[in-house]
Amino acid sequence: MTAPDPAPRWLAQRLAAQLLSGPPADGTVQVAGRLLAVQAQDPRGARLAVRARSRARSAADVDDALTRDRSVVVTWLNRGTLHLVRAEDYWWLHPLTTPPLITGNARRLAQEGVTPDDAQRGVAVIERSLTAEGPLTRAQLGERIAKTGVRTQGQAIVHLLVLASLRGIAVRGPMIGREHAYALVRDWLGEPPGPQGAPAAFDRDRALAELAARYLASHGPATERDLAKWAGLPLGEARRGLAATTRGAVTARCRRPACWGPTTRCCWAGPRGSLSSARTGNRSRSTACSARSRWSAGVPSAPGACRAAGSRSPLLRRCLRPTRPPCPRTPRRSSGSCAARGGRSAGDRGLSPASPRGSSG
């Protein structure tokens, strides 16, 4: 019986980047710092995600970080989904990722029978109640909003709370029993960082570069479409962030897509080389899709190879799709089948499409 092929090396890198192999993180804050944002739509799932990646051994460890230390916070960010992030990262992730969510939130409120005027009144009640009474649960806030005649049935209360979050008024604060209460941002997290207490001007380009660098460090190898889908941002903004992050790094164009990125031309590899260097923030100098890159020998390029590598892995589920057409050929600039070159040349301006991943939300 033929032994199955070893798992591809890019998969090993991605597992290490996600803290699913190698030394574990110390605790909740370190996991959130490494992954940037941990999906927390399911509270149990978020706690298990931290436990799988750290020395934290119980849900109480995560609850302590949320309630006692206030070092992490849960709120609606990427893609309009609840995520657990470090408190210090909230201040730039919130203005970066929430603007695209406003329209969808207004549409959902309308579907729930909440008019724009009622939504305004509901958010005002949330702010007044949290200011006067401190952290309150969803049920408690729903009672106070309902008294003003604003609809809270069904999912209306949820989307009113989302709106308060998108406006930077409220976040999920302490755990009250088994329920996650809401709190004012200014009460729970303090004032935003800035000179002498004044909010610092938001630099979107700098935030995009930080987002791209942190995403590659924790989710790479990845492509521009991976980043755009994960963050819920337009593809153009993902490209801007990657261009700033990988300026000076070597990219390559390949003849056929790597199986984890259908129709991929250029794959952003993230941290360089050895898996431990992912923690140092070093820029990559090779790409997962290059035919002669450090990962290429282990990257399966057909469904059969992916099955041999372990088709049950969620990271490889897209390998079972039919093989896509090869990337267009480009003029050779070196002896290899893929021409490596530094920076972004004219041929690199359109980067790589890829399917979204969902490892950690």
N, C-alpha and C positions, 0 to 999 in steps of 0.2 A: 504494500500500500504506500502510495507516494505521500510524503509529509507535506502539509500545507505550507505555502509560502509564508515567510515571516511578515509580520505587520509592517506596513510602509513606515519609513523613518519620519515622514511628515506627520503621521498620526502620533508617533511617540512625542514629537515636539509639541503638538497641539495638546496632548494630554498633560504634559509637563507645564505648559503655559497656563492651563486651566487648574493647576495644582491637584490634578487627579493622579499624578505619579510623582515620585521624588519626595523630598522632605515636606511635611505638612506645614502650613502657616501656624502662627502662634494662636490666633483667635479670630473673632468676628471682624475686627477692624482690619486686620491684615488681609483677610479674604476679600473684603469689600474694596480695599485699596488695590489689590492685585487685579481683580476682575472688573473693577470700576463700577459695575452695576450688576447686582444679583437679582434675578427675577423673584418677586415676592408676592405675586398674585395669590398664590397658595402659601399661607404662613408656614405650614408644616414643610412644604417643599423648600422654602428659603432656609429653614433651620437645618434640614437635612443637607442642603447644598453647602452650608458652612461646616457642618460636622464632617462631611466627606473630604473636606479640604484642609482641615485644621486639627488642632489638639483639643478643640472644644468638644465636650462629651455629652452635653445635655442642652435642651431647649433653654434652660435657665441661663446658660452662658450667653446666648444670643439676646435673651430678654434683658439681661443686665446691661449689655452694650446699648440697647435701645432705651431703657428706662433710667438706669442709675448713672451710667457714664455719658449718655447722649452722644456717643461717639459715632453712631450710625443712625440713619433715619430712613423711613420708608415713605415714599410718595410716588405720585404718577409722573413718570419721566418718559423714557424711551418708548415710542410706539403707543403712548397712552396706557402703559402697563405699570402696575406697581413694581418698584424696584427698591432694593436695599442698597444704599450708598453711604460712603463716609460723610459725616456732617460737613466737612470742609469742601467736599466735592459738590455738595448741593448748590452752592452759590454760583457756580458757573454751568453746571449741567442743567439746572432749571431754566435759565434764560436761553440756553442753547437748544434744548429739545422740546420745550413746551409750545412755542408759537405755532408749529404746524397742527397742533391738537385743538385749537380754539374752534375752528369751523366744524370739526366732527362732533365736538361737545355740544355746540349749539344745535346741531341737527338731532342729536340724541335727546336733548331736552325737549325739543319740539315734538319728537315722536312720543315722548312721555306726557305730553299735554302741558308742558311748562313754557309759558310765553317769555320773551326776553325781559319784560318788566318783572314778572314773577321771579325769574332767575336772579335778577338784580336784588330783589327784596330778600330772597332766600339766602344769598351770599352775605348780605348785610346782617341778617339774623345770626348766621354762623359766626361772623366776626364779633358781633356784640356779645353773644353768649360765651364765646371762648375768652373774650377780654374780661368779662365780669365774673365768670365762674371757673375759669381754668379748663384743663382737659376734660372733654366730654366724649361719650361713646356715640356711635352713629344713631342708636335708638334715642338717646337723650336729645341730640341735635334735631332729629326728625320730629320729636314732639314739639320742640320750640318753633320750628319752621311751620309745622301744620297749624299752630295757633294763629298764625298771620294769614291763613287762607291759601298758602302756597301748596301746591300738590306735592306729596311725598310718597305716594303709593308706587308700587312696582319698583322700577329702577330710577325713579325721579330723584330720590334722596341721594343715591350714589352719584348721579351726574351733577347734582348741586355741589356735593363735596368735591368732585373732580374739578368743577369750575373754581371753587375756592382755592384749590391747590394750584391750578394753572395760573391764577392771579397772584400767587405767592403769599396768600393769606394764611393758609393752614397746611399742616403736614400731619402724618400719623405720629403721635407722641408716645406716651407711656402705655404699658400694658396694664389694664385694669381687670384683674382676674384673668380670664381667658380671652378677653376682648382688647383690641387695639384701639385706644382712644385717639381723638384728634386734639391738636394744640395749635396755638398761634405760632407762626414761624418766628416772630420776633421774641416771643416768650421762651420758646423751646430751644432755639438755636442761637439766640442773641442777635446782635446787629451784624449785617454783612461786613466782610473785611474791607477796610479802606482807611485812608488817612484821617486820623482824629474822628473816627466813628462815621465819617461820610462814606456812603456807598461808592466803591470804585467803579469807574466807567467800564462797561462790559465791552470787551474786545472780542468780537465774534471770530475773527481769523485766528487769534491766539487760542480761543476755546476749541475751534475745529482741529488745530494742530495737536492740542493736548488730548482731545478725544481720539484722534487717529493713532497717536503714539501709544496711548494706554490700551486701546483696543488691540493693536498689533501685538503688544507685549503679553496680552492675556488670552487672545483668541487666534493668533497667527499660527500657521500661514493662512492668509485670507486675501480677499479681493475687495475692490472698491464697492462692489454691489453687496458684499457681505456686510461691510461697515454701514452703508446706507440703510440696509434693511434692519440691521440690529439697532441702530440709533433712531430709526424713523425719520431720517433726514433726506432731502433731495440728493440725487446722485451727484449733482454738481458740487454740493457742499462737501460730500465725502471725498471727491477728487481734490478739492482745495485743501482739505486737511491732510490727505495723504501726500500731496505735492509738497506741503510745508514740512511734513514729518520725514519724508524719505528723500529730501533734496540731498543729492550727493551719493545716495545709495545706488547700487547697481541693479538694473532691471533687465529683463530679457523677454524675447518673444519666441514662442515655441510653435511647433508644427501641429501639435494635437493637444486637446485640453486634458489637464489632469482630471481624474474621475471625480474629485471632490468639487471641481469648479467647472460645470458644463460650459462649453464655448469660451473657456478662459484663454486669454492671450497672455496677460501679464499678471503674475501672482505676487502679491506683496508678502514677503516672507516674514516680516516682523523681526524679532530679535535674532542676532547673528548666531550661527553655528551651534555650539554646544548648548544643551538645554538649560544649563545653569546660567548662561549669559543672558537669558531672557529677563533675569531679575536686575540686570545692570542697566538696562535701557540702551544698550548698544544698537546701532543701526545695522540692518541686514546688508550683506553683500552678495547674496545669491537668492534665487527665487525657486519656489517649489515647482514651477512648471518648466524650468529650463531642462532641456534634455541632458545636459551635462552638469546640472547643479548637484549640491551635496545630497538632496533628497531624491533626485530623479530616479536613481537606480531602484528605489523602493516604491515609487508611485505607480500603482497599477493604472493602465490606460485602457482597459477593456473590462466589461462586466465580469468575465470569467476570472480575471486576476483579482478583482475586488472580492468575489466570492471566496477565493482561496485565502484572501487576507482576513476574511471574517465578515460576511455580509450581514450578520445580525447586529453589528455595531450601528447605532444611530448616526454616527459620523460618516458611515459609508453607505447609507441607505440610497443615496442618489446614484451610486455606482451601478445599481441594478437597472437604471433606465437605459434605453438604447443608446449606443455610442453616437455622439454628436459629430458633425462634420469637422475635419481638422481646421486649425487656424490658417488663415491665408499665409502664403509664403512671403517672406521679406528678403531683401538683398542680404547676402552673407557679409558679415563684417569681421568674422574671425573663422578659424578652422572648424569650429563646432557647428552642430546643426542648428543651434540657437545662438544668435549673436548677442553677447552680453555687452552692455555699454553703461557708462555712468550717467546719472541724471535722467532727465526726460528730454528726448529728442523729438523732432517733428513726428516721427513714426510712433511715438509713445503717448501722444496726447489723448487718444481714446484708450482708456485702460481696460480693465478686464471685467466682463460680466460674469456673474456667478450666482448660484442659488443661495438663498438665505440659510443660515445655520441657526440652531436653537439650543446650543449646549447649555448655556447658563442664562439665557434671557437677557 
